[in-house]
């Protein structure tokens, strides 16, 4: 006979798996996708490795969406069976947790890119659209957390590119709060979450170009509210004690494995056809399946719950927000001292990763031990 403690431990393992998946994904985005976009090269020395790197880079084109799915899932779990608090108590802790790092990295990137413009005649790291991205207007929007989804799509106004995610996740969290607070019956809440999911699909497919309806915001709606619905639909399974539910969970995980493989195959098969709205929808489906797999699959939850992966996952937001500033500083030093580093060399890539993780460790420690206690008045 199973006891409640055993069920709780298993759920904790699942959530550890989610944290591990978040860590692996953050590293794939930072050290493959962003590296390839910013430096236009990767350290590859044979065709097989090149194909693997190309596949990872393409799949992580929409890897940020897995953070939306996870956030929606965990938020729905947190408020399952309890009344949501007042808005200030709900949103202020989230702002205090993310905004200091988001704002400080934005100011750093803004300053160093504009200094680089004066010294080198061009923005050192990310010159594409720099006149807009590193403008005073963009900086003000970033300080307010309005860089994405309000006056432009994507990361156009995101001084620190990856921070576009923060604006969208806060939009989703506020919508979740409004539904939880204003609609009492769960079945009506679920209907609204389904509608938001559909609106997200429409925003991805149709370029509406309107505040809160941009394509990137649509990706947030689809990912976040699919995560909410995933918890709402499946949470009862954890309360069941019958043995056959184990087979149901493992069977559903196997189906999710197959679907994830199918979506990955379709995406990679069509990767040379250009990036379209369908590309993002297929990749979103892949990341939704990956989250489901980590929650339900016993083997996958143990794998992604491996302690080094969880360690990275706990620092995923720091990896996300500190990657571009670290890259920018390295490139600035390279240009200033005319080192002419070969970013396609394996040793340069590995040193870049090591330096980045050292920066992440230091920033995370300072945030947890200094910034957060100071903000909370401890």
C-alpha positions as CSV (number, residue, x, y, z in Angstrom):
1,X,0.0,0.0,0.0
2,X,1.4,3.4,-1.0
3,X,1.6,6.2,1.6
4,X,1.3,9.9,1.0
5,X,4.9,10.5,1.6
6,X,5.9,8.2,-1.2
7,X,3.6,10.0,-3.7
8,X,5.0,13.3,-2.6
9,X,8.6,12.1,-3.2
10,X,7.7,10.9,-6.6
11,X,6.1,14.3,-7.5
12,X,9.2,16.0,-6.2
13,X,11.3,13.8,-8.5
14,X,9.1,14.8,-11.4
15,X,9.6,18.5,-10.6
16,X,13.3,18.0,-10.3
17,X,13.1,16.6,-13.8
18,X,11.4,19.7,-15.0
19,X,14.2,21.8,-13.3
20,X,16.8,19.6,-15.1
21,X,15.1,20.0,-18.5
22,X,15.1,23.8,-17.9
23,X,18.8,23.7,-17.2
24,X,19.7,21.7,-20.3
25,X,17.5,23.8,-22.5
26,X,19.0,27.1,-21.1
27,X,22.5,25.8,-21.9
28,X,21.5,24.7,-25.4
29,X,20.0,28.1,-26.1
30,X,23.0,30.0,-24.7
31,X,25.9,27.9,-25.9
32,X,24.6,26.7,-29.3
33,X,21.7,28.8,-30.6
34,X,22.9,32.2,-29.3
35,X,26.6,31.4,-30.0
36,X,25.8,30.5,-33.6
37,X,23.6,33.5,-34.2
38,X,26.1,36.0,-32.6
39,X,29.4,34.5,-33.9
40,X,28.1,32.9,-37.1
41,X,30.2,29.8,-36.5
42,X,30.5,26.7,-34.3
43,X,33.5,24.5,-33.5
44,X,32.8,21.6,-35.8
45,X,35.4,19.4,-37.4
46,X,33.4,16.7,-39.2
47,X,30.0,16.5,-41.0
48,X,28.4,14.3,-38.4
49,X,29.0,16.8,-35.6
50,X,28.0,19.7,-37.9
51,X,24.6,18.0,-38.5
52,X,24.1,17.4,-34.8
53,X,24.9,21.1,-34.0
54,X,22.6,22.3,-36.8
55,X,19.8,20.1,-35.4
56,X,20.3,21.4,-31.8
57,X,20.4,25.0,-33.1
58,X,17.2,24.5,-35.1
59,X,15.3,22.8,-32.3
60,X,16.3,25.5,-29.8
61,X,14.9,28.2,-32.2
62,X,11.8,27.8,-30.1
63,X,13.3,26.4,-26.9
64,X,12.3,29.4,-24.9
65,X,8.7,28.1,-25.2
66,X,9.4,25.2,-22.9
67,X,9.8,27.8,-20.1
68,X,6.3,29.0,-20.8
69,X,5.0,25.5,-20.6
70,X,6.8,24.8,-17.3
71,X,5.8,28.1,-15.8
72,X,2.1,27.5,-16.6
73,X,2.3,23.9,-15.3
74,X,4.0,24.9,-12.0
75,X,1.7,27.9,-11.5
76,X,-1.4,25.8,-11.9
77,X,0.1,23.2,-9.5
78,X,0.9,25.9,-6.9
79,X,-2.7,27.3,-6.8
80,X,-4.4,24.0,-7.1
81,X,-7.0,23.8,-4.3
82,X,-6.2,27.1,-2.8
83,X,-7.4,30.7,-3.1
84,X,-5.0,33.0,-5.0
85,X,-3.7,35.9,-3.0
86,X,-4.3,39.6,-3.6
87,X,-2.6,41.0,-6.7
88,X,0.2,42.8,-4.9
89,X,1.1,39.7,-2.9
90,X,1.0,37.7,-6.2
91,X,2.9,39.9,-8.6
92,X,5.4,41.9,-6.4
93,X,7.5,38.8,-5.3
94,X,7.8,37.8,-9.0
95,X,8.9,41.3,-9.9
96,X,11.4,41.4,-7.1
97,X,12.8,38.0,-8.1
98,X,13.4,38.8,-11.8
99,X,13.5,42.5,-12.4
100,X,16.8,43.3,-10.6
101,X,18.8,41.0,-12.8
102,X,16.8,41.9,-16.0
103,X,17.3,45.7,-15.4
104,X,21.0,45.4,-14.4
105,X,21.9,43.3,-17.4
106,X,19.9,45.7,-19.7
107,X,21.8,48.7,-18.4
108,X,25.2,46.9,-18.7
109,X,24.5,45.8,-22.4
110,X,23.1,49.3,-23.2
111,X,26.2,51.0,-21.8
112,X,28.8,48.7,-23.3
113,X,27.2,48.5,-26.8
114,X,27.0,52.3,-27.0
115,X,30.6,52.7,-25.7
116,X,31.6,50.1,-28.4
117,X,29.8,52.2,-31.0
118,X,31.9,55.2,-30.1
119,X,35.2,53.3,-30.0
120,X,34.8,50.8,-32.9
121,X,32.2,52.6,-35.2
122,X,29.7,49.8,-34.7
123,X,28.0,47.9,-32.0
124,X,30.4,45.2,-30.8
125,X,28.2,42.1,-30.5
126,X,24.7,42.5,-31.9
127,X,24.8,45.3,-34.6
128,X,21.6,44.0,-36.3
129,X,18.9,46.6,-35.5
130,X,21.2,48.2,-32.9
131,X,19.9,51.7,-33.5
132,X,16.5,50.6,-32.1
133,X,17.7,47.9,-29.7
134,X,20.2,50.1,-28.0
135,X,18.2,53.3,-28.1
136,X,17.0,55.3,-25.0
137,X,13.4,54.3,-25.9
138,X,14.4,50.6,-25.7
139,X,16.2,51.1,-22.4
140,X,13.2,52.8,-20.8
141,X,10.9,50.0,-22.0
142,X,13.3,47.4,-20.5
143,X,13.4,49.2,-17.2
144,X,9.6,48.9,-17.1
145,X,9.5,45.3,-18.4
146,X,7.6,46.3,-21.5
147,X,10.2,45.4,-24.1
148,X,8.2,42.8,-25.9
149,X,4.5,42.4,-27.0
150,X,3.4,46.0,-26.3
151,X,4.8,48.1,-29.2
152,X,6.8,45.5,-31.1
153,X,7.2,41.8,-31.8
154,X,10.1,39.6,-30.8
155,X,13.3,41.1,-29.2
156,X,13.3,44.3,-31.3
157,X,13.4,46.5,-28.2
158,X,15.0,43.9,-25.9
159,X,18.3,45.5,-25.0
160,X,19.4,42.2,-23.6
161,X,17.8,40.0,-26.3
162,X,16.7,37.0,-24.2
163,X,14.8,39.3,-21.8
164,X,11.9,39.4,-24.3
165,X,10.8,36.3,-22.4
166,X,10.3,38.2,-19.2
167,X,7.7,40.6,-20.7
168,X,5.6,37.8,-22.1
169,X,5.7,35.6,-19.0
170,X,4.4,38.4,-16.9
171,X,1.6,39.0,-19.4
172,X,0.6,35.3,-19.0
173,X,0.9,35.3,-15.3
174,X,-1.3,38.4,-15.0
175,X,-3.9,36.8,-17.2
176,X,-3.8,33.6,-15.1
177,X,-4.3,35.7,-12.0
178,X,-7.3,37.5,-13.5
179,X,-9.0,34.2,-14.4
180,X,-8.2,32.6,-11.1
181,X,-9.4,35.6,-9.1
182,X,-12.6,36.5,-11.1
183,X,-13.9,33.1,-12.2
184,X,-14.8,30.8,-9.3
185,X,-15.7,27.5,-11.1
186,X,-12.8,25.6,-12.4
187,X,-14.6,24.3,-15.5
188,X,-15.2,27.9,-16.6
189,X,-11.6,28.7,-15.9
190,X,-10.5,25.8,-18.1
191,X,-12.7,27.0,-20.9
192,X,-11.0,30.4,-20.8
193,X,-7.6,28.8,-20.7
194,X,-8.5,26.8,-23.8
195,X,-9.7,30.1,-25.5
196,X,-6.3,31.7,-24.6
197,X,-4.5,28.7,-26.1
198,X,-6.5,29.2,-29.3
199,X,-5.9,32.9,-29.4
200,X,-2.2,32.2,-29.1
201,X,-2.3,29.9,-32.1
202,X,-4.2,32.6,-34.1
203,X,-1.5,35.2,-33.1
204,X,1.2,32.9,-34.3
205,X,-0.5,32.1,-37.6
206,X,-1.9,35.6,-38.4
207,X,0.5,38.6,-38.0
208,X,-1.9,40.8,-36.1
209,X,0.8,43.3,-35.0
210,X,-1.2,44.7,-32.1
211,X,-0.4,45.1,-28.4
212,X,-0.6,41.8,-26.5
213,X,-1.4,40.0,-29.8
214,X,2.0,39.8,-31.4
215,X,3.4,36.4,-32.5
216,X,5.8,36.2,-29.6
217,X,3.0,36.8,-27.2
218,X,1.0,34.1,-29.0
219,X,3.8,31.7,-28.3
220,X,3.5,32.6,-24.7
221,X,-0.2,32.0,-24.6
222,X,0.1,28.6,-26.3
223,X,3.0,27.4,-24.1
224,X,1.8,28.8,-20.8
225,X,-1.8,27.8,-21.0
226,X,-1.0,24.4,-22.4
227,X,1.1,24.0,-19.2
228,X,-1.9,25.1,-17.0
229,X,-4.2,22.7,-18.8
230,X,-1.7,19.9,-18.6
231,X,-1.8,20.2,-14.8
232,X,-5.6,20.7,-14.6
233,X,-6.3,17.6,-16.8
234,X,-3.7,15.2,-15.3
235,X,-3.4,16.3,-11.6
236,X,-6.0,13.8,-10.4
237,X,-3.8,11.0,-11.4
238,X,-1.4,11.7,-8.6
239,X,-4.2,11.2,-6.1
240,X,-5.1,7.8,-7.3
241,X,-3.7,4.7,-5.5
242,X,-4.7,2.0,-7.9
243,X,-1.8,0.2,-9.5
244,X,-3.1,0.4,-13.0
245,X,-2.7,4.2,-13.0
246,X,1.1,3.5,-13.1
247,X,0.6,1.8,-16.4
248,X,-1.6,4.7,-17.6
249,X,1.1,7.3,-16.7
250,X,3.9,5.3,-18.3
251,X,1.8,4.6,-21.4
252,X,0.9,8.3,-21.8
253,X,4.6,9.1,-21.5
254,X,5.5,6.6,-24.2
255,X,2.9,8.2,-26.5
256,X,4.4,11.6,-25.7
257,X,7.9,10.2,-26.6
258,X,6.6,9.1,-30.0
259,X,4.9,12.4,-30.6
260,X,8.0,14.3,-29.6
261,X,10.0,12.2,-32.0
262,X,7.5,12.8,-34.8
263,X,7.4,16.6,-34.2
264,X,11.2,16.7,-34.1
265,X,11.4,14.7,-37.4
266,X,8.9,17.0,-39.1
267,X,10.8,20.1,-37.9
268,X,14.2,18.9,-38.9
269,X,13.0,17.6,-42.3
270,X,11.6,21.0,-43.2
271,X,14.4,23.1,-41.6
272,X,15.8,24.2,-45.0
273,X,12.4,25.5,-46.1
274,X,12.7,28.6,-43.9
275,X,11.1,29.6,-40.6
276,X,7.4,30.0,-40.8
277,X,4.5,30.2,-38.3
278,X,4.0,26.4,-38.7
279,X,7.6,26.0,-37.6
280,X,6.9,27.6,-34.2
281,X,3.7,25.6,-33.8
282,X,5.4,22.3,-34.5
283,X,8.3,23.2,-32.2
284,X,5.9,24.3,-29.5
285,X,4.2,20.9,-29.7
286,X,7.6,19.2,-29.3
287,X,8.4,21.2,-26.2
288,X,4.9,20.6,-24.7
289,X,5.6,16.8,-25.2
290,X,9.0,17.1,-23.6
291,X,7.5,18.7,-20.5
292,X,4.9,16.0,-20.3
293,X,7.5,13.3,-20.7
294,X,9.5,14.7,-17.8
295,X,6.4,14.8,-15.6
296,X,5.1,11.3,-16.4
297,X,8.0,9.2,-17.6
298,X,9.9,7.5,-14.8
299,X,13.1,7.1,-16.7
300,X,13.1,10.6,-18.2
301,X,12.3,12.2,-14.8
302,X,15.3,10.4,-13.3
303,X,17.5,11.4,-16.2
304,X,16.6,15.0,-16.2
305,X,16.6,15.0,-12.4
306,X,20.4,14.3,-12.4
307,X,21.9,16.7,-9.9
308,X,24.2,18.6,-12.4
309,X,21.1,19.2,-14.6
310,X,19.1,20.4,-11.6
311,X,22.0,22.7,-10.6
312,X,21.9,24.3,-14.1
313,X,18.1,24.5,-14.0
314,X,18.1,26.4,-10.7
315,X,20.3,29.0,-12.5
316,X,18.5,28.8,-15.8
317,X,17.2,32.4,-15.6
318,X,20.7,33.7,-14.7
319,X,22.1,31.7,-17.7
320,X,19.4,33.2,-19.8
321,X,19.9,36.8,-18.8
322,X,23.7,36.8,-18.3
323,X,24.7,35.0,-21.5
324,X,24.5,38.0,-23.8
325,X,26.3,40.4,-21.4
326,X,29.1,37.9,-20.9
327,X,29.4,37.4,-24.7
328,X,29.4,41.2,-25.2
329,X,32.2,41.7,-22.6
330,X,34.4,39.0,-24.1
331,X,33.9,40.5,-27.6
332,X,34.5,44.0,-26.3
333,X,37.9,42.9,-24.8
334,X,38.7,41.0,-28.0
335,X,38.2,44.0,-30.1
336,X,39.7,46.5,-27.8
337,X,43.0,44.6,-27.4
338,X,42.9,43.3,-31.0
339,X,43.2,39.6,-29.9
340,X,41.4,38.4,-33.0
341,X,40.0,35.3,-31.4
342,X,38.8,32.5,-33.6
343,X,35.3,31.8,-32.3
344,X,35.1,28.6,-34.5
345,X,37.9,27.0,-32.5
346,X,36.9,24.4,-29.9
347,X,39.1,25.8,-27.2
348,X,37.6,29.3,-27.6
349,X,34.1,27.8,-27.4
350,X,34.9,25.8,-24.3
351,X,36.6,28.7,-22.5
352,X,33.5,30.8,-23.4
353,X,31.3,28.2,-21.7
354,X,33.5,28.0,-18.6
355,X,33.7,31.8,-18.2
356,X,29.9,32.0,-18.7
357,X,29.2,29.4,-16.0
358,X,31.6,31.1,-13.6
359,X,29.8,34.4,-14.2
360,X,26.4,32.6,-13.7
361,X,27.6,31.1,-10.4
362,X,28.8,34.4,-9.0
363,X,25.7,36.3,-10.1
364,X,23.4,33.7,-8.8
365,X,25.2,33.7,-5.4
366,X,25.1,37.5,-5.2
367,X,21.5,37.5,-6.1
368,X,20.5,34.9,-3.5
369,X,22.7,36.1,-0.7
370,X,22.7,39.9,-1.2
371,X,20.2,41.2,-3.6
372,X,17.1,39.2,-2.7
373,X,17.6,39.5,1.1
374,X,18.2,43.3,0.6
375,X,15.0,43.6,-1.4
376,X,13.0,41.6,1.1
377,X,14.4,43.6,4.0
378,X,16.1,40.7,5.7
